[in-house]
Every structure is written in structure tokens, then in C-alpha cells.
Amino acid sequence: MKRSKLLCVLFAVLMLLSLTACGGDKPEDEGTDSKSLKLDSYELLYKGAKIMKDVDGNDALVLTMDFTNNSEANCSYIWSIVETAMQNGKELEFAAIFTDPDSFDTVTDSQLTEIEPGATLEIQTAFVLADTASEVEITFEEVLGTKTAKLTIDPSKLDRESMATGEASSAAASAASGDILLDWWNGDWYGWWVMSDCAGYYEDMEGDWWDLCGTIDIGKNYTGTVVLWDEDYTKSAPMASALVSLSESGTGKHGTMTTESGDFTDVALHHGDWIVDPSLVEYENMIHINGDYKNGEDEFHYDIVLRPWGTYWDDMDAEDLPYYYDDWYLPLIQADQTMPDSIEVGM
């Protein structure tokens, strides 16, 4: 039986924040449209918003806020606050927007910065808009706590600002351009990932593995994003979100994809953490991503195997197939279904 990794992560957060969280049975709304949003252990001060283009060329809503840590322990925004943005009754995805085309920094990088009790940090958060006319309601909730706070923003009243890259990437555009390299990488992928060399909190999870979905979207400037989610995550709240660059250099015709920044669960990804060369893999139309997770004494090695959505894995032995290949994946591709935004399988 596969273990729920999400439960493990939540348990770790509980252990880290138990000294600062307050108990409660039901979240309370702190209010709507207030510029000062007070939660149990944290406070947000809304300072403004604008519309920018993300790396895919989509309109994105970018909020600027002050994040104040009123707890008794060091913390970062990304592991303290859960955000949900709704527009026209649908949840919006998070947006990736470059601030520096050379370093691949993004507008949301400050969310990873840890601050001391009593300190305040300016952060930004970004969401892909469905349109620029309908209001967006954003809900902020502590990972642990009893209160929520809401903010409603009208995108039609916001100014636009260009992103630092000067060129938005687009999977659709790259496909139309006839770039063979981009056409091979871009699109939806499916496979599995496994943990090994586990230590610390993850020691008992040696060999545990999960089915995995992902989307690769690299633009004409050969930079873009990789988003991955397994059974415990979704596309809008992924397990991994990486900014990557693509090079024609490599051992084969597909070149090499390299991480520049991003995050894998609760640790940051840096330049060169992933160096992916498909020609080093035994099978056609497959990529192998591997890396190391380390957070204090908790660590493990991970291997990720992916093939384009719609691929039949008939060339591989049964033990090398994703766990839900027969029961979930095959029925979907045989029905010519697109890849879902979550892996929903029966227990």
C-alpha cells in the first residue's frame, strides 16, 4: 500500500509550528476587502496589485503585501499561509513571472524567506487570471490556526506591467513555430516517482512510490516551467514547480533541460539540481529526473520517470509501470481524454 506523503508533510508542519498555533474547531472569517488582514499568528497588509504576463504569456494578477510574523518561531510565508484565489467560481492557478531573465528569479521568491518573530517582509503572490474583467476573491488561511481573511480585487481597475524577460513563453506558440526540440519537450507527461536513501523523518518511507503527472511549457527563448503533482497534490497546488532552461547540447537529439530555480515540496530548487538528458534513458520518449531532498536531518533521494501523456508503455515490464497504469491511465487515454489536473483513484 502506498503511504500518503501529504500526511507526512502536514505532520512535519504540525511539529514545527505546534508551539505557535492556537486550537479551534471552526475557522473564523476576519473580513473582506480590508487592507489589514489579521490571522492568529500572522498579519498581512495589502499594498496593491497589478497585471503582468506570466512565462506562458497569460494575464496574471500580482499582489504585493507585507507579511508580519506575530508567532514565537521563525517562519516563511509559503509554509505559514495557504492561499486560494477564485474567479467566476473556479480556482485560479499560481503564476510564474520572471523578475530577472539572467538569474531566473520570480516575483514570488520572497515567500521562501524565513523571518524572525516580530519581523515584517514584503512578499508578492501571483495567480493566472481567467479574464481581466471579473472580480477575484483571495482567501488567506494559516496552515494551523482558527481564522481566515479575504480580499476582493477588480482586475479591470489595475495597471499593467511588463515582465523582465521581455518575451513570454507559450507551448501553443512553440508548437506552431515548428521547433522540433520544443515540440518534443512541451506538453503533458505521466509516470511515477520513488524515494530512496531515506533518513530522519522519512526513514520508514524507503522505496515508497507514487503515480505522477506533469506539464512542461518551454518558450521560444528556451526557458519555461515544469509543474509536477502526484496523488496527494494537484496542478494548481503542485508537488514541484521549477523554472527551467533548455539547451540543444546533450548526448542526443533532444538536448538537455536544466533547473534554474523553483521548489520541490518544501525545499528550494537551484541551478543544476536537475539536469535531464533523455538520451541517457534506455527507453524512447522518456525522461528521468533525479535529485536529493534535504531539510535538516530529514532527507531522501528521488527518481522521477515520465513519458508523454497518451504513450503506451508496452515496451516495459509490468513492475516498471506506474501503479495505476491499468486502472486509471489506460481507460483515460483509450477514451482519448486529456490529462486531468489531479490523480483521483479509488482506495
Secondary structure, DSSP 8 states (H G I E B T S, - for coil): ----HHHHHHHHHHHHHTTT----SS-EEEEES-SEEE-SSEEEEEEEEEEEE-TTS-EEEEEEEEEEE-SSS-EEGGGTEEEEEEETTEE--B---EEETTTTEETTGGGG-EE-TT-EEEEEEEEE-S-SSS-EEEEEEESSSSEEEEEEE-GGG--EE--TTSS---HHHHHHHT-HHHHHHSEEEEEEEEEEEEEGGGGGGTT-EEEEEEEEEE-TTSEEEEEEEETT-BSSS-SEEEEEEEES-SSSTT-EEEEEEEEETTEEEETTS-EE-GGGSSSSS-EEEEEEEEETTEEEEEEEEEEETT---TTS-GGGS-TTIIIIIHHHHHTT----SB-----
